[in-house]
Amino acid sequence: MDNISHPGRRLLYDSLGDDEFRLLSIDTSLGPQPSDSELISCSLATFKRSEYTGALDGERQETARLWPGFERINYDYSSLFRPKRRLKNYTRLRNYAQTLSHRQIIRPPQLNDHGLRYELKNRYIALSYVWGPPKPAKAVMVNSCEVEVRENLYTALLELRRSDWVRQGIKIWIDTLCINQEDLDEAARQVRSMRDIYMNAWQVVAWLGPPLPSTEVAYAAVLWLARHMETGDRFKDFVQLYKGFLTNFNMWSIRTDPYLLWRPEVFSALRSFFANTYWQRLWILQELGMARIDAPILCGRHCASLQDIFTAAKLISICEREVGSHISTVSGLFGQRQDMVASKDRQFGDDVSTPARQWGRILQIMKMREQKYFATAREHQAAALPAFELARSANTTDERDKVFGILGIFCISQIASITPDYGLGLSETFIAFTRDLIHNNDLTILRLVHHAVGDVTLKWKRFAPPREFIPGKMPLGPNWSVPQFPRGRREVTPPCSHQLPSWVICWVCSPAPLVLLPSQYHADHGLDNLQSSRTGQGATILRVVGVLTDHIATLSAFNDSEADPAYPWNCDDARNLPNSYGDLSGLQEALWRTIVGNSTSSGEQPASASWAALLGSHLWNPRGFNSPRSLGLGFGLGAFMARNKYLVLGGYRLSELIPISATYLLIHGGLIHGGRGPSNQSTSEARFWASNVLAWRRLVGTQNGRVGLAVAAVKEGDAIFVLKGCGMPMVLRPTISGRWTLVGECYVHGIMNGEVLEDLERGRARTMNIEIE
C-alpha cells in the first residue's frame, strides 16, 4: 500500500469498526461548472456499510442509473467510414455513411417509483481507476487538511465535481482517501470488504483518465458497434457487405487480407483505447465484476456503458480478421502481417498485442460475471483458472494484491478461504495462497505452475515497413505498429527469483505467453480411492498420491527460433519406440488431436473429426501459401515443421506423419480444396487454434509410444504422473534428495479420461506416494 503525503495539517483517520467505511463528499458550492483551477474541497466521514445498499426500500434493483451527461456528445458516426469507389457496394456504403447520425436521446431525470427524483444523499458511487505514478501530485482539501493525491485521481475528482449526481449530494468511495493507507490492519479489513463495497454501490464509475486526441473517435466506434450493430450476426453480415482488401507481399507469397472499411485513424484510436493502462489493472477484475451492467466508463467527458464496452469487444473478437487483427497486429518484412492474426497473443518482449489482450480481458470479465454456482470444487477450480491467468498478467502497486485483489471474485471466493494479511512477505503470501487452494485435495491450480523457458535466436531485425500496399495508390491502409527486436539471442522467460517451492504459483514472474487449454480434463477419473501412506504437509513440501504412467523420450523445439541446436531431441532408440495407438492411422489421429489439446478454443471437447484436415501437407509446408515462414518468431505449422521434421513420435518421424492422402482427409471428415488450403471456416479455426496451442510448448513422444504436449521446461527422462485431484497429467523430475520437482502440465493423448486405471490393472503403471519440493 502507498502512503499519502499530508503537507501542513495532517489528515487524521478514526478507527473503523467491522461494519464501517468512510465516504467522501465533494463541495459543490462553486456552481455547476467550476473552473479546474479552483481548489477541490471534500469532507470525509464514517458510515455503517449496512445502511448503504444498491437499492433502497421501494426501489427496483433493475432501475436504470445512467450517468448524467450520458449521450450528451453528438458523435458523427459517418466519419468512421471510408467508401471506396472500386467497391462493389460503394454507393450503398456512401449512402449508409451519409444517413448515419447520432440520435441524441434526452433522458428525463431519473425518477423513483413515486415519481420523485432519487434522494442521492443516502447513496454512494465507487470509483474504479488507475493510481498512476506518484509524481506529479496535486493538492486537494479533505476535512480542511491539504492532501496530495496523484494526478489521475485529481482529474477524476475534477470531472466528478461537475456531475449532477455529486451536486445532488451523492457520496463517493475512493480507496486512496477512504482507507488509511498507513494502517495495514485497516487496509486488510477493507480489502476483505471491497467486493461488498462495489456490489452495494449505487453505481461503479470507471475512470480511464483525461481524453486523448483519439478518444472521441474511439468512443464513436465503440458506440456505433454497440448501438448500430448489437449482435454478432448483424456485424458479420455488415462486414461481408462492406469490406476491402489489403494486399501483402513477402518473399514467398502474395496474400490479401480483408478489413472493414473504416478510416485508418479508427483502428488507431481503438488500439489506443484498448491499450489504456486501466484495462491492465488487477483490481478491475473485482470492481467491474461487481459493477452494474450500465456502469459508466468515462474518459474525460466521453462516456459509454459497461454493456457498450462488452458488446464492442465481443463484436471485434467475432470479426477478428476484418477488424481485430487490424487494431493490433504485427507487420514483417515488406509489410507482411504473417500469421499474427492467429498467434499475436503468443508474442513476447513487446506490447504489440496489448490491445488484443485487453479486449480479451474484457470478455473474460464478462464471462466471470455470468458464472454461477458449480456442483463440485473441481468445477469451481476449473472456472477460476482464467481469472488466475488474468490476475497474473495484470498490474498492481503492491505485488501481494495479485492474491488479495482477486479474493472477492465469485469463482475464486468459492474455493479460497485465505484472508488478506499485509504483514506477510511476498513468498509467504504465495505459499499460503497455493496451500489454501489445495487444502481440499483439489490440485487443479497446479496447472499454472511454470518454469523458465530458454533462449531464442532472432535472425531478422524487424523494422517499420511502409504502410500496407494497395495496388494503384500509395500509401494506404492502417499504419501497423512493429516490434523492434535486436538481432541475436533472447531469453523468453527467466527463472523465478522468489525462491518458491516448485509447486507454488508465482504471481509476479511472468510465464511464457502460453494459451490456457480451456477444457476440463479427467485424467484422474477413478482415482478417488487412492490413499497416501504419508500424512501431514511440511512448510515447503507437498505430499500427494498419484500414478506413474510414462516417461518422456522425444521432444520438439518449443519454437522454430529456439537457440539450443539440440532440439528436436530424440532418445537413442527413438525409431524403435512402440506405437500406443495401434496403426499409423491411429498415431496420425493422436497427433492432430494433441496439437489442439483435443478441444476447441471455447473448451468444447472432443475436437470435431473434421479437424483431421490439420494433417494436410499444404498446412505444414514451410513455404506454403497457408503457412508463411515468420521472420523471427514463428508459431505456424509450417515453421514448426521446418524445425522439427526429424522429431520421432511412436517410431515415425514427424515428416512421415504429415504428407497423407486426400482420401484419409475425406474419410475422417477433413476437406481440402485444390491442394492449397482449407475450404471451410472450421479448418481455418483449427489451424489458428493449433498455432496458439503449440506456441512455447514441446510436442513430446513417450517411452510407451504416446504423443503429448508439454511445457518447454521438460527434458528426456522426466516422469509423467496422473495425480489424484488433478485432471491434467503432470511432469515431475526426481531430485537427489529422493523427492520430486514439479515441472508443469502435460496433455498426453490416450490417458486424459481415466485410462490409467486400465494401465494399473495390466501392470503398466504404478501408484506412488510423492513428495514435491
DOLOKE-577282 format. One record per residue (C-alpha): x, y, z; chain; residue in three letters. Coordinates in steps of 0.001 Angstrom, whole numbers, plus 500000, padded with zeros to 6 digits. Layout:
BEGIN
      u      v      w chain resn
      X      Y      Z     A  ala
...
END
This chain:
BEGIN
      u      v      w chain resn
 500000 500000 500000     A  met
 501209 503503 499178     A  asp
 501341 506284 501732     A  asn
 499641 509650 501235     A  ile
 501617 512794 501937     A  ser
 499835 515432 504073     A  his
 501723 518748 503980     A  pro
 500868 521119 506788     A  gly
 497967 519935 508896     A  arg
 497799 516149 508960     A  arg
 494617 514330 507992     A  leu
 493617 512137 510923     A  leu
 491690 508889 510491     A  tyr
 489396 507472 513174     A  asp
 489426 503719 513671     A  ser
 486835 501768 511689     A  leu
 484540 499082 513056     A  gly
 483856 495850 511197     A  asp
 480703 497266 509563     A  asp
 482063 500752 508915     A  glu
 483634 502552 505998     A  phe
 484398 506127 505013     A  arg
 482748 508116 502250     A  leu
 483813 511319 500556     A  leu
 481570 514314 499800     A  ser
 482750 516935 497293     A  ile
 481937 520598 497920     A  asp
 479822 521874 495015     A  thr
 479242 525411 496289     A  ser
 481286 526829 493388     A  leu
 478400 526150 490982     A  gly
 477643 523631 488223     A  pro
 480706 524449 486096     A  gln
 483571 525323 488430     A  pro
 486922 526219 486953     A  ser
 489540 523494 487054     A  asp
 491846 525962 488764     A  ser
 489521 526161 491783     A  glu
 490742 524059 494700     A  leu
 488815 520835 495234     A  ile
 487371 520696 498734     A  ser
 485964 517489 500263     A  cys
 484714 516119 503536     A  ser
 485367 512593 504780     A  leu
 483044 510872 507259     A  ala
 482405 507379 508662     A  thr
 479198 505446 507951     A  phe
 477711 501988 508516     A  lys
 478020 499824 505429     A  arg
 474763 498064 506268     A  ser
 472939 501386 505809     A  glu
 474165 501745 502225     A  tyr
 472920 499199 499714     A  thr
 472468 499373 495972     A  gly
 468677 499661 496202     A  ala
 466645 501352 498940     A  leu
 463206 500331 500178     A  asp
 460574 500567 497464     A  gly
 463137 500859 494647     A  glu
 463638 498227 491978     A  arg
 467223 496985 491664     A  gln
 466945 496918 487862     A  glu
 466112 500651 487655     A  thr
 468411 502338 485131     A  ala
 471125 504513 486664     A  arg
 472668 506128 483614     A  leu
 475475 508562 484239     A  trp
 474254 512177 483972     A  pro
 475671 513515 480760     A  gly
 475431 510131 479073     A  phe
 474842 510620 475331     A  glu
 475328 514389 475504     A  arg
 478180 514307 472997     A  ile
 476970 514192 469412     A  asn
 479270 511649 467711     A  tyr
 479488 511710 463924     A  asp
 479326 508006 463093     A  tyr
 479547 508707 459363     A  ser
 483134 509917 459810     A  ser
 484192 506356 460753     A  leu
 483836 505083 457192     A  phe
 485838 505463 454003     A  arg
 483792 504335 450996     A  pro
 485988 503265 448080     A  lys
 484874 503852 444502     A  arg
 486209 500465 443400     A  arg
 483995 498761 445962     A  leu
 481065 496852 444511     A  lys
 478690 498370 447077     A  asn
 480314 501819 447022     A  tyr
 477085 503753 446538     A  thr
 475295 501769 449196     A  arg
 478040 502321 451777     A  leu
 478302 506012 450902     A  arg
 474568 506441 451393     A  asn
 474714 504491 454652     A  tyr
 477528 506720 455931     A  ala
 475666 509872 454929     A  gln
 472496 508850 456730     A  thr
 474336 507900 459915     A  leu
 473810 510466 462588     A  ser
 473825 510260 466314     A  his
 470253 510201 467564     A  arg
 470711 512115 470743     A  gln
 468358 510903 473445     A  ile
 467419 513464 476043     A  ile
 466564 511328 479030     A  arg
 464278 512695 481738     A  pro
 465525 512996 485309     A  pro
 465699 509577 486933     A  gln
 462567 509062 488999     A  leu
 461712 506581 491687     A  asn
 458515 504575 491889     A  asp
 456664 507523 493416     A  his
 457557 509908 490558     A  gly
 460121 511823 492591     A  leu
 463809 512457 491905     A  arg
 466059 509965 493633     A  tyr
 467358 511056 497006     A  glu
 471053 510683 496266     A  leu
 472278 511909 499647     A  lys
 471822 508386 501021     A  asn
 473788 506720 498241     A  arg
 477388 506437 497105     A  tyr
 479334 505683 493982     A  ile
 482562 503658 493970     A  ala
 485393 504923 491791     A  leu
 487432 502447 489732     A  ser
 490649 503995 488414     A  tyr
 494413 503608 487993     A  val
 496555 505139 490727     A  trp
 499255 506126 488270     A  gly
 502729 507464 489083     A  pro
 503218 509257 492420     A  pro
 504515 512399 490731     A  lys
 503346 514946 489843     A  pro
 501000 515263 492820     A  ala
 498080 517664 493179     A  lys
 496649 519238 496318     A  ala
 493028 518832 497453     A  val
 491372 519778 500741     A  met
 489940 516945 502854     A  val
 488370 517919 506196     A  asn
 490247 521235 505971     A  ser
 493568 519409 505559     A  cys
 495678 519770 502451     A  glu
 496243 516314 500992     A  val
 498337 515404 497987     A  glu
 496782 512955 495520     A  val
 498099 511527 492308     A  arg
 497335 513318 489083     A  glu
 494940 510704 487657     A  asn
 492748 510820 490762     A  leu
 492842 514606 490674     A  tyr
 491483 514695 487112     A  thr
 488770 512214 488131     A  ala
 487747 514461 491037     A  leu
 487537 517438 488663     A  leu
 485134 515511 486436     A  glu
 483106 514184 489363     A  leu
 482715 517699 490758     A  arg
 480826 518657 487588     A  arg
 478439 515701 487843     A  ser
 474736 516225 488547     A  asp
 474849 513298 490991     A  trp
 477594 514894 493074     A  val
 475767 518219 493107     A  arg
 472689 516353 494404     A  gln
 474749 515071 497328     A  gly
 475819 511572 496340     A  ile
 478881 510394 498220     A  lys
 481988 508739 496767     A  ile
 484139 505820 497881     A  trp
 487754 506136 496723     A  ile
 490288 503672 498076     A  asp
 493189 506146 498267     A  thr
 491298 508576 500512     A  leu
 488732 506381 502238     A  cys
 491272 503838 503526     A  ile
 494036 504808 505907     A  asn
 496907 503575 503779     A  gln
 499331 503739 506706     A  glu
 497280 501287 508788     A  asp
 497952 497818 507325     A  leu
 495357 496150 509544     A  asp
 492655 498532 508357     A  glu
 493784 498105 504757     A  ala
 493473 494322 505073     A  ala
 489966 494599 506581     A  arg
 488805 496997 503880     A  gln
 490237 494808 501116     A  val
 488189 491921 502531     A  arg
 485091 494133 502264     A  ser
 485848 495567 498841     A  met
 483607 493106 496997     A  arg
 480631 494251 499072     A  asp
 481606 497908 498730     A  ile
 481476 497747 494936     A  tyr
 478471 495441 494841     A  met
 476364 497724 497086     A  asn
 477363 500988 495427     A  ala
 474609 502972 493731     A  trp
 476913 502892 490728     A  gln
 480523 501990 489944     A  val
 482238 504705 487909     A  val
 485284 503668 485847     A  ala
 487748 506462 485075     A  trp
 490151 505884 482164     A  leu
 491856 509248 482551     A  gly
 491884 512547 480655     A  pro
 490940 512333 476973     A  pro
 493482 511922 474197     A  leu
 493130 513364 470679     A  pro
 491883 509940 469530     A  ser
 489363 509443 472347     A  thr
 486356 510883 470516     A  glu
 486929 508600 467515     A  val
 487358 505570 469788     A  ala
 484126 506237 471691     A  tyr
 482284 506860 468416     A  ala
 483452 503473 467121     A  ala
 482553 501680 470371     A  val
 479081 503218 470479     A  leu
 478472 502522 466780     A  trp
 479339 498866 467326     A  leu
 477179 498615 470445     A  ala
 474166 500606 469222     A  arg
 474027 500028 465462     A  his
 475440 496517 465128     A  met
 474458 494996 468503     A  glu
 474706 491322 467514     A  thr
 477475 489217 466026     A  gly
 475388 488005 463093     A  asp
 474422 491519 462104     A  arg
 478008 492734 462309     A  phe
 479356 489786 460313     A  lys
 476784 490458 457580     A  asp
 477761 494150 457547     A  phe
 481479 493347 457325     A  val
 480942 490878 454496     A  gln
 478962 493500 452604     A  leu
 481368 496393 453191     A  tyr
 484932 495145 453328     A  lys
 488104 495929 451436     A  gly
 491325 494015 450954     A  phe
 494927 494774 451801     A  leu
 497465 493152 449515     A  thr
 500598 491971 451310     A  asn
 503826 490867 449687     A  phe
 506642 488785 451107     A  asn
 509479 486705 449725     A  met
 507340 483611 449280     A  trp
 503772 484647 448564     A  ser
 501241 487358 447847     A  ile
 498158 487381 450008     A  arg
 495162 489595 450572     A  thr
 493649 490299 453963     A  asp
 490075 491575 454404     A  pro
 489286 494575 456557     A  tyr
 486254 496653 457446     A  leu
 486210 499907 455508     A  leu
 486880 502135 458462     A  trp
 489285 505004 458184     A  arg
 492832 504202 459364     A  pro
 492525 506558 462329     A  glu
 489593 504488 463653     A  val
 491763 501387 464009     A  phe
 494467 503537 465596     A  ser
 492006 505126 468042     A  ala
 490655 501745 469141     A  leu
 494208 500500 469589     A  arg
 494886 503424 471931     A  ser
 491606 502840 473772     A  phe
 492227 499152 474465     A  phe
 495883 499808 475329     A  ala
 494826 502148 478152     A  asn
 496558 501114 481380     A  thr
 493170 500874 483075     A  tyr
 492428 497586 481292     A  trp
 495715 496154 482584     A  gln
 494839 496920 486212     A  arg
 494264 493965 488539     A  leu
 491508 495453 490676     A  trp
 489111 495849 487732     A  ile
 488614 492070 487771     A  leu
 486711 492551 491016     A  gln
 485392 496077 490518     A  glu
 483869 495544 487079     A  leu
 482844 492069 488117     A  gly
 480651 493613 490826     A  met
 479527 496659 488820     A  ala
 476123 497067 487233     A  arg
 475949 496471 483504     A  ile
 475102 500173 482945     A  asp
 478181 501374 484866     A  ala
 479731 504396 483094     A  pro
 483213 504099 481545     A  ile
 484496 507679 481488     A  leu
 487423 509228 479653     A  cys
 487186 512946 480232     A  gly
 483603 513834 479341     A  arg
 483210 510899 476977     A  his
 481023 508118 478334     A  cys
 479995 504614 477334     A  ala
 478331 501994 479490     A  ser
 479991 498761 480566     A  leu
 477463 496958 478357     A  gln
 478635 499041 475380     A  asp
 482257 498064 476039     A  ile
 481360 494377 476407     A  phe
 479364 494414 473164     A  thr
 482087 496210 471189     A  ala
 484792 493847 472470     A  ala
 482664 490823 471574     A  lys
 481999 492061 468031     A  leu
 485679 492887 467460     A  ile
 486578 489399 468625     A  ser
 483968 487785 466357     A  ile
 485354 489585 463289     A  cys
 488985 489073 464230     A  glu
 490399 489010 460705     A  arg
 488470 492008 459371     A  glu
 488602 494216 462471     A  val
 490515 492882 465473     A  gly
 493709 491986 463640     A  ser
 493905 495494 462178     A  his
 493633 497110 465597     A  ile
 496510 495068 466972     A  ser
 498889 493234 464677     A  thr
 502485 492955 463583     A  val
 503968 493758 460221     A  ser
 507016 491928 458982     A  gly
 509333 492451 456046     A  leu
 507634 494299 453168     A  phe
 504564 494892 455335     A  gly
 503540 491230 455558     A  gln
 501295 490603 458559     A  arg
 502383 486950 458614     A  gln
 500496 484583 460890     A  asp
 499984 487142 463636     A  met
 496198 487028 463328     A  val
 496411 483534 464773     A  ala
 499159 483916 467349     A  ser
 499566 487582 468240     A  lys
 498910 486859 471931     A  asp
 501847 484440 471982     A  arg
 504414 487149 471273     A  gln
 506809 488296 473976     A  phe
 509060 491243 474625     A  gly
 506830 493955 473149     A  asp
 503386 495393 473595     A  asp
 502216 494873 470031     A  val
 499303 492675 471006     A  ser
 498439 494540 474200     A  thr
 495099 495879 472858     A  pro
 494015 492400 471781     A  ala
 494921 491036 475188     A  arg
 492899 493805 476827     A  gln
 489672 493207 474899     A  trp
 490262 489550 475653     A  gly
 490432 490516 479344     A  arg
 487172 492427 478957     A  ile
 485484 489343 477509     A  leu
 486859 487208 480346     A  gln
 485430 489657 482882     A  ile
 482068 489348 481119     A  met
 482268 485551 481412     A  lys
 483163 485780 485105     A  met
 480103 487966 485708     A  arg
 477911 485238 484238     A  glu
 479318 482381 486329     A  gln
 477006 480626 488743     A  lys
 477467 478040 491448     A  tyr
 479050 474760 490397     A  phe
 478323 471389 491907     A  ala
 481909 470442 492757     A  thr
 485128 472072 493898     A  ala
 486790 470754 490713     A  arg
 484371 472750 488575     A  glu
 484988 475876 490655     A  his
 488754 475406 490290     A  gln
 488480 474974 486526     A  ala
 486261 478065 486247     A  ala
 488767 480067 488290     A  ala
 491798 479236 486108     A  leu
 491129 482026 483548     A  pro
 490699 484507 486421     A  ala
 494023 483395 487894     A  phe
 495663 483849 484493     A  glu
 494233 487362 484210     A  leu
 495482 488229 487691     A  ala
 498997 487005 486970     A  arg
 499281 489233 483893     A  ser
 497655 492315 485483     A  ala
 499339 495338 487042     A  asn
 499152 496316 490693     A  thr
 501092 498589 493025     A  thr
 501565 496025 495794     A  asp
 502513 492605 494410     A  glu
 500680 490868 497251     A  arg
 497480 492222 495762     A  asp
 497918 489694 492943     A  lys
 496407 487399 495602     A  val
 494407 489701 497880     A  phe
 492878 491653 494996     A  gly
 491097 488641 493468     A  ile
 489620 487044 496596     A  leu
 486297 488810 496029     A  gly
 485806 487406 492521     A  ile
 482904 484996 492722     A  phe
 484553 481890 491264     A  cys
 487627 482383 493484     A  ile
 485672 483199 496634     A  ser
 484104 479713 496397     A  gln
 487454 477918 496687     A  ile
 489709 480280 498691     A  ala
 489443 480885 502427     A  ser
 492622 482911 502957     A  ile
 492193 486469 504258     A  thr
 494346 489485 503332     A  pro
 497321 489961 505634     A  asp
 499773 492688 504651     A  tyr
 502050 491573 507465     A  gly
 503097 488564 505367     A  leu
 506003 488749 502972     A  gly
 505586 488094 499259     A  leu
 506809 484477 499248     A  ser
 504831 483698 502413     A  glu
 501689 485058 500742     A  thr
 502135 482936 497626     A  phe
 502840 479746 499607     A  ile
 499843 480336 501885     A  ala
 497552 481012 498924     A  phe
 498574 477917 496943     A  thr
 498314 475793 500091     A  arg
 494847 477211 500747     A  asp
 493643 476377 497221     A  leu
 494690 472720 497514     A  ile
 493537 472167 501094     A  his
 490620 470018 499866     A  asn
 492939 467809 497764     A  asn
 491941 469504 494515     A  asp
 495197 470110 492668     A  leu
 493798 471861 489574     A  thr
 495697 475042 490445     A  ile
 498980 473211 489765     A  leu
 498242 473624 486067     A  arg
 499519 477195 486397     A  leu
 502987 476170 487587     A  val
 505647 477436 485206     A  his
 509424 477370 484884     A  his
 511996 479191 482819     A  ala
 511869 478957 479033     A  val
 515199 479108 477199     A  gly
 516574 481469 474573     A  asp
 515502 482117 471031     A  val
 517748 483343 468248     A  thr
 516236 486222 466338     A  leu
 517699 486051 462852     A  lys
 515997 489098 461425     A  trp
 515916 492641 462675     A  lys
 512385 493863 462213     A  arg
 511876 497382 461074     A  phe
 508952 499682 460451     A  ala
 507802 498992 456878     A  pro
 505791 501361 454737     A  pro
 502074 501246 455162     A  arg
 500265 498260 453693     A  glu
 500399 498361 449905     A  phe
 497215 498530 447914     A  ile
 497712 498460 444135     A  pro
 497012 501754 442493     A  gly
 497569 504000 445455     A  lys
 500406 504501 447978     A  met
 500414 504563 450874     A  pro
 497060 503234 452050     A  leu
 495766 501037 454814     A  gly
 496131 501225 458561     A  pro
 499565 502075 459886     A  asn
 500606 498913 461752     A  trp
 502994 499103 464665     A  ser
 506064 496921 464582     A  val
 508075 495406 467436     A  pro
 511735 496299 467488     A  gln
 513732 493124 468197     A  phe
 517516 493242 468308     A  pro
 519221 490517 466303     A  arg
 520698 487711 468438     A  gly
 519755 485543 471411     A  arg
 516945 486495 473741     A  arg
 515592 484832 476855     A  glu
 511897 484053 476703     A  val
 511128 483553 480408     A  thr
 513744 483995 483165     A  pro
 513750 481750 486249     A  pro
 511579 482791 489192     A  cys
 513557 484955 491617     A  ser
 511384 484393 494701     A  his
 512843 481093 495953     A  gln
 509488 479315 495961     A  leu
 508885 475555 496085     A  pro
 508225 474135 492616     A  ser
 504536 473504 493411     A  trp
 503800 477107 494465     A  val
 502379 479512 491902     A  ile
 504400 482705 491497     A  cys
 502030 485551 490680     A  trp
 504751 488072 489857     A  val
 507234 486423 487484     A  cys
 505753 486341 484001     A  ser
 505448 482911 482380     A  pro
 505811 482364 478663     A  ala
 502634 483611 476955     A  pro
 501019 480191 476677     A  leu
 497370 479755 475833     A  val
 495494 478038 478663     A  leu
 493840 474856 477429     A  leu
 490209 475586 478370     A  pro
 488763 472085 478580     A  ser
 488133 470224 481817     A  gln
 490181 467057 481567     A  tyr
 489626 463965 483729     A  his
 492874 462023 483660     A  ala
 492424 461189 487363     A  asp
 488937 459755 486900     A  his
 488561 456698 489116     A  gly
 491480 457527 491442     A  leu
 489309 458736 494335     A  asp
 490073 455628 496392     A  asn
 493842 456099 496269     A  leu
 495195 456795 499749     A  gln
 498563 458234 500688     A  ser
 500577 456399 503336     A  ser
 502175 459691 504372     A  arg
 500274 462294 506337     A  thr
 500826 465951 507062     A  gly
 502404 468637 504954     A  gln
 505737 470317 505556     A  gly
 506166 474056 505298     A  ala
 507534 473748 501774     A  thr
 506760 470095 500951     A  ile
 503596 468974 499152     A  leu
 502636 465329 499723     A  arg
 500312 463780 497158     A  val
 499483 460356 495740     A  val
 499474 459563 492043     A  gly
 500108 457072 489259     A  val
 503426 456959 487403     A  leu
 502281 456243 483880     A  thr
 505093 457093 481444     A  asp
 508379 458904 480743     A  his
 509304 461476 478118     A  ile
 511549 460128 475342     A  ala
 511494 462641 472459     A  thr
 510937 466419 472428     A  leu
 510380 469057 469760     A  ser
 511789 472571 469809     A  ala
 509391 474956 471560     A  phe
 509769 477459 468709     A  asn
 511408 477369 465310     A  asp
 513848 480009 466636     A  ser
 514897 478099 469781     A  glu
 518581 478803 470347     A  ala
 519531 475317 471574     A  asp
 520511 473335 468441     A  pro
 519974 470005 470268     A  ala
 516228 470245 469616     A  tyr
 514358 468388 468350     A  pro
 515671 465767 470777     A  trp
 515283 462046 470162     A  asn
 516356 459337 472594     A  cys
 518859 456752 471349     A  asp
 516297 454142 470283     A  asp
 513574 456567 469207     A  ala
 512880 454779 465920     A  arg
 512178 451579 467872     A  asn
 509621 453130 470227     A  leu
 506196 451422 470183     A  pro
 503056 452968 468783     A  asn
 500473 453019 471566     A  ser
 497662 453801 469111     A  tyr
 497870 450597 467083     A  gly
 498483 451562 463473     A  asp
 499688 454592 461532     A  leu
 496162 455970 461173     A  ser
 495685 455890 464955     A  gly
 499011 457678 465508     A  leu
 498081 460360 462993     A  gln
 494775 460968 464752     A  glu
 496587 461185 468087     A  ala
 498915 463791 466549     A  leu
 496257 466173 465291     A  trp
 494164 465840 468425     A  arg
 497233 466516 470576     A  thr
 498255 469754 468832     A  ile
 494844 471237 469682     A  val
 494554 469629 473139     A  gly
 491594 467685 471699     A  asn
 489445 470755 472258     A  ser
 488328 473961 470594     A  thr
 489292 477446 471700     A  ser
 485957 477699 473538     A  ser
 486620 474497 475507     A  gly
 484371 472144 473549     A  glu
 485634 468587 473777     A  gln
 486456 466453 471879     A  pro
 487548 468396 468818     A  ala
 485445 467814 465712     A  ser
 486527 464962 463415     A  ala
 486674 467498 460587     A  ser
 489791 468899 462223     A  trp
 491651 465882 460831     A  ala
 492265 468302 457954     A  ala
 495106 469631 460119     A  leu
 497158 466742 458757     A  leu
 497040 468154 455222     A  gly
 500583 468652 453944     A  ser
 499701 472076 452498     A  his
 499337 473405 456067     A  leu
 502783 472159 457124     A  trp
 504740 473326 454106     A  asn
 507298 475908 455342     A  pro
 506944 477812 452071     A  arg
 503257 477095 451590     A  gly
 500501 479618 450961     A  phe
 498813 478782 454257     A  asn
 501957 478647 456418     A  ser
 504264 481571 455626     A  pro
 507652 481484 457309     A  arg
 507949 484003 460085     A  ser
 510787 486465 460200     A  leu
 511873 485964 463783     A  gly
 509187 484306 465906     A  leu
 507031 481776 464115     A  gly
 504099 479827 465501     A  phe
 502552 478467 462317     A  gly
 502524 474781 461404     A  leu
 504950 475403 458559     A  gly
 507505 476966 460887     A  ala
 507037 474069 463314     A  phe
 507689 471509 460586     A  met
 510769 473354 459333     A  ala
 512445 472920 462715     A  arg
 511011 469566 463857     A  asn
 510652 467365 460762     A  lys
 513058 464777 462284     A  tyr
 511174 464545 465591     A  leu
 510190 460920 466239     A  val
 506743 460062 467619     A  leu
 505714 456429 468087     A  gly
 508589 455292 465893     A  gly
 507741 457641 462984     A  tyr
 509323 460941 462039     A  arg
 507013 463934 462041     A  leu
 507640 464425 458309     A  ser
 506391 460849 457751     A  glu
 503123 461523 459591     A  leu
 502049 464632 457705     A  ile
 502092 464017 453917     A  pro
 498982 461867 453841     A  ile
 496478 461275 451101     A  ser
 493365 463275 450344     A  ala
 491450 460016 450795     A  thr
 492353 459975 454514     A  tyr
 491183 463570 454941     A  leu
 487866 462873 453249     A  leu
 487263 459654 455214     A  ile
 487933 461394 458521     A  his
 485850 464463 457776     A  gly
 488571 466903 456714     A  gly
 488175 468814 453453     A  leu
 490819 470217 451173     A  ile
 490341 472343 448104     A  his
 492658 472336 445145     A  gly
 495586 471211 447302     A  gly
 496012 474765 448564     A  arg
 494211 475120 451819     A  gly
 491169 474543 453964     A  pro
 487871 475040 452206     A  ser
 485800 475766 455301     A  asn
 485850 478020 458322     A  gln
 486161 475079 460699     A  ser
 489547 474052 459324     A  thr
 490774 477635 459426     A  ser
 489767 477845 463090     A  glu
 491556 474554 463750     A  ala
 494771 475849 462173     A  arg
 494668 479063 464174     A  phe
 493981 477181 467403     A  trp
 496800 474709 466749     A  ala
 499229 477597 466182     A  ser
 498317 479006 469600     A  asn
 498400 475690 471457     A  val
 501827 474740 470067     A  leu
 503395 478096 470949     A  ala
 506069 477769 473694     A  trp
 505213 474097 474230     A  arg
 507074 470947 473233     A  arg
 505434 468155 471274     A  leu
 506692 465021 473023     A  val
 506797 461289 472482     A  gly
 506825 458887 475426     A  thr
 508583 455613 476087     A  gln
 505253 453792 475820     A  asn
 504597 455258 472399     A  gly
 502157 458023 473286     A  arg
 502022 461584 471911     A  val
 501814 464555 474240     A  gly
 502186 468315 474549     A  leu
 504225 469612 477490     A  ala
 505662 472851 478856     A  val
 509003 473928 477416     A  ala
 510971 473102 480589     A  ala
 510582 469299 480243     A  val
 513550 467039 479463     A  lys
 514116 463460 478327     A  glu
 513514 461036 481198     A  gly
 511044 463263 483074     A  asp
 508198 461245 484577     A  ala
 504542 461707 483647     A  ile
 502183 461320 486616     A  phe
 498440 461409 486988     A  val
 497931 462934 490437     A  leu
 494832 462303 492479     A  lys
 492887 465579 492422     A  gly
 494278 466909 489130     A  cys
 492556 466228 485822     A  gly
 495653 467128 483777     A  met
 498757 464874 483853     A  pro
 501823 466476 485434     A  met
 505521 466175 484604     A  val
 507764 465574 487639     A  leu
 511551 465379 487831     A  arg
 513389 463388 490546     A  pro
 515826 465227 492824     A  thr
 518945 463974 494620     A  ile
 517019 464119 497910     A  ser
 514600 461416 496754     A  gly
 511782 463903 496297     A  arg
 510383 465433 493127     A  trp
 510262 468794 491370     A  thr
 507066 469806 489609     A  leu
 507884 470856 486021     A  val
 504418 471557 484637     A  gly
 501329 470163 482950     A  glu
 501340 467765 480008     A  cys
 498492 466743 477723     A  tyr
 499003 463071 476771     A  val
 496585 461655 474245     A  his
 495111 458378 475431     A  gly
 495226 458957 479213     A  ile
 493013 462032 479568     A  met
 489822 460237 480660     A  asn
 490843 457803 483371     A  gly
 492621 455229 481191     A  glu
 495393 454916 483839     A  val
 493108 452537 485753     A  leu
 493487 450017 482948     A  glu
 497258 450588 482957     A  asp
 497304 449860 486704     A  leu
 495384 446630 486217     A  glu
 497781 445466 483494     A  arg
 500888 446428 485428     A  gly
 501928 449189 483001     A  arg
 501701 451869 485710     A  ala
 502153 452014 489452     A  arg
 500827 454024 492377     A  thr
 503313 456180 494286     A  met
 503382 458447 497302     A  asn
 505058 461636 496140     A  ile
 506791 464458 497984     A  glu
 507170 467590 495852     A  ile
 509629 470259 496951     A  glu
END
